[in-house]
């Protein structure tokens, strides 16, 4: 399983940052790669993402939501992944750290995705956090 981490400092208190991050449906507004997010009920969502020239769909469930410190999820179907946002107060505002783990079972696709995944996830994470900060 591949692990990718990305951190940014947002100039707002953790409570305000967390309040935006926990609104999962709004992530479609935070990244150009996220095509749609469908609420499925019971803290589950279906994500439609277009990345590395392909359309990806996966269902995720929020596994931990502890304001204002942690928001975590795990995939239920589709691309196997789990992730976690950790928020920590710092002098400048909030340090937000994304940790994403994923596994793709098709070797050919996995090789292509692994090559592009780290810069892609960093780009998407940066874009998401910049847009979250703009809303603050």
C-alpha positions in Angstrom: 0.0 0.0 0.0 1.4 3.4 -1.0 1.4 6.3 1.5 1.4 9.9 0.6 1.5 12.9 3.1 1.0 16.5 2.5 0.9 19.4 5.0 -0.1 23.1 4.8 -0.6 25.9 7.2 -3.9 27.7 7.0 -4.3 31.1 8.6 -7.4 30.3 10.7 -8.1 28.5 13.9 -8.6 24.7 13.8 -12.3 24.9 14.6 -13.0 27.0 11.5 -10.9 24.8 9.3 -12.4 21.6 10.6 -15.9 23.0 10.0 -15.2 23.3 6.3 -13.4 20.0 6.0 -16.2 18.0 7.6 -18.6 19.2 4.8 -17.6 16.4 2.5 -20.1 17.3 -0.2 -18.3 20.6 -0.7 -15.0 19.0 -1.7 -16.3 19.0 -5.3 -15.9 22.8 -5.1 -12.3 22.5 -3.8 -10.6 20.5 -6.6 -10.9 20.5 -10.3 -10.3 16.7 -10.4 -13.4 15.9 -8.2 -16.3 15.6 -10.6 -19.0 14.8 -8.1 -19.6 13.5 -4.5 -22.9 11.8 -3.8 -24.1 11.4 -0.2 -25.1 7.8 0.4 -26.3 8.1 4.0 -24.7 6.8 7.2 -21.6 9.0 6.7 -20.9 7.3 3.3 -20.2 9.1 0.1 -19.5 8.1 -3.6 -16.7 10.1 -5.1 -16.3 10.6 -8.9 -12.7 11.7 -9.7 -11.0 12.2 -13.1 -7.2 11.8 -12.7 -4.3 10.5 -14.8 -6.6 10.4 -17.9 -9.1 8.0 -16.2 -12.4 8.2 -14.4 -12.3 6.8 -10.9 -15.2 6.0 -8.6 -15.0 4.9 -5.0 -17.3 4.8 -2.0 -15.9 6.0 1.3 -17.2 6.1 4.9 -16.1 8.6 7.5 -14.5 6.5 10.1 -13.5 9.2 12.6 -14.7 12.8 13.0 -13.3 14.4 16.1 -13.6 18.1 15.9 -11.3 20.0 15.6 -8.5 17.5 15.4 -9.2 14.5 13.1 -11.3 13.7 10.1 -10.6 10.1 8.7 -12.2 7.9 6.0 -11.8 4.5 4.4 -13.0 3.3 1.0 -15.8 0.8 0.9 -15.7 0.0 -2.9 -13.6 1.0 -5.8 -10.0 2.2 -5.3 -8.9 0.9 -1.9 -7.8 3.9 0.1 -7.9 5.4 3.5 -7.0 8.9 4.6 -6.9 11.2 7.5 -6.7 15.0 8.0 -5.0 15.9 11.3 -5.3 19.5 12.4 -3.0 21.1 14.9 -3.0 24.7 16.2 0.2 26.6 15.4 1.1 30.2 15.8 0.1 31.1 12.3 -3.2 29.3 12.5 -3.7 25.6 11.8 -1.3 23.0 10.4 -3.3 20.5 8.3 -1.7 17.2 7.5 -3.2 14.8 5.0 -2.1 11.2 5.1 -3.4 9.1 2.2 -2.9 5.3 1.8 -4.1 3.6 -1.4 -3.8 0.2 -3.2 -4.6 -0.6 -6.8 -4.8 -4.3 -7.6 -4.2 -4.0 -11.4 -0.4 -4.0 -11.9 -0.3 -2.0 -15.1 -2.6 0.6 -13.8 -0.9 0.6 -10.4 2.5 1.3 -12.0 1.1 4.3 -13.9 -0.8 5.6 -10.9 2.1 5.3 -8.5 4.3 7.3 -10.8 1.8 10.1 -10.9 0.1 9.7 -7.5 2.4 11.7 -5.2 2.6 14.9 -7.3 -1.1 14.5 -8.1 -2.2 14.1 -4.5 0.0 16.9 -3.4 -1.4 19.1 -6.1 -5.0 18.2 -5.2 -4.4 18.6 -1.5 -2.8 22.0 -2.0 -5.7 23.0 -4.2 -8.3 21.8 -1.6 -6.6 23.5 1.3 -6.1 26.8 -0.7 -9.8 26.8 -1.6 -10.8 26.0 2.0 -8.6 28.9 3.2 -10.2 31.2 0.7 -13.6 30.4 2.1 -12.4 31.2 5.6 
